[in-house]
Amino acid sequence: MATSDPPAHLDSLSVEISTALGRAVWIFSAIESATYDYLKQLSKEPLHELMADQLFKARVKLATQLVARIEGFSEEKAQALLYLKRAENLAKTRNAIAHNPWRIWADFEARELKAAIFQRKEGAPVHTLESVRQFTSEAEEVSEGLQSSLRALPYVCNGA
């Protein structure tokens, strides 16, 4: 008797993909939160509210400019600027893995199921389960480094 239930290996792959995507998006949200919180600390004006509906790239650009203006703290600034740049670069991959569908297919020559994200743009990189895990690992490192480096800088408010 035929069943409409997917085979167990597809269920397992689905759980692996879902978990990897969830972790990737979750950890990147910590990076976004760090930039948002930093903007909140920097001004008597509600920058965090004014920038809340802006794309991540615009918030990172503003945070980068504000960090660059801080006088002194050259080592701390360099670290923060490095992590802000890495966060900006990670956003491209986050967008790709969050906004493009996974495809699962049978590779008959290798005799295995394969899964990957194929972006709709010609020549765009393909993202596999392993590359999503690598993204998550790097995003965790950037999140921790960004939060730490921003905390090490003074919060200089206009008019303070």
WOCOR-V194126 format. One record per pair of residues at least 4 apart in sequence whose ideal C-beta (glycine too) atoms are under 7 Angstrom apart, sorted by the first residue. I is the first residue (numbers start at 0). J is the second residue. Records with the same first field share a line. If there is no record, write none. Layout:
I->J, J
//
This chain:
5->9, 10
7->11
8->12, 112
9->13
10->14
11->15
12->16, 103, 112, 114
13->17
14->18
15->19, 128
16->20, 101, 114, 128
17->21
18->22
19->23, 128, 131, 132, 135
20->24, 96, 131
21->25
22->26, 135
23->27, 93, 96, 131, 134, 135, 138
24->28, 97
26->135, 138, 139, 142
27->31, 89, 93, 138
28->32
29->33, 142
30->86, 138, 141, 142, 145
31->35, 55
32->36
33->37, 142, 145, 146, 149
34->38, 58, 59, 62
35->39, 47, 58
36->40
37->41, 62, 149
38->46, 47, 50, 58, 61, 62
39->46, 47
40->154
41->46, 65, 154, 156
42->46, 156, 157
43->156, 157, 158
45->49
46->50
47->51
50->57, 58, 61
53->57, 58
55->59, 90
56->60, 87, 90
57->61
58->62
59->63, 83, 86, 87
60->64
61->65
62->66, 83
63->67, 80, 83
64->68
66->76, 79, 80, 83, 152
67->80
69->76, 152, 153, 155
72->76, 152, 153
73->77
74->78
75->79, 148, 151, 152
76->80, 152
77->81
78->82, 148
79->83, 148, 149, 152
80->84
81->85
82->86, 141, 144, 145, 148
83->87, 145
84->88
85->89, 141
86->90, 141, 145
89->93, 137, 138, 141
90->94
91->95
92->96, 134
93->97
94->98
95->99, 116, 118, 126
96->116, 126, 131, 134
99->116, 118, 119
101->114, 116
102->114, 115, 117
103->112, 114
104->113
105->112
106->111, 113
114->128
115->125, 126, 127
116->125, 126
117->125
118->123
126->130, 131
128->132
129->133
130->134
131->135
132->136
133->137
134->138
135->139
136->140
137->141
138->142
139->143
140->144
141->145
142->146
143->147
144->148
145->149
146->150
147->151
155->159
//
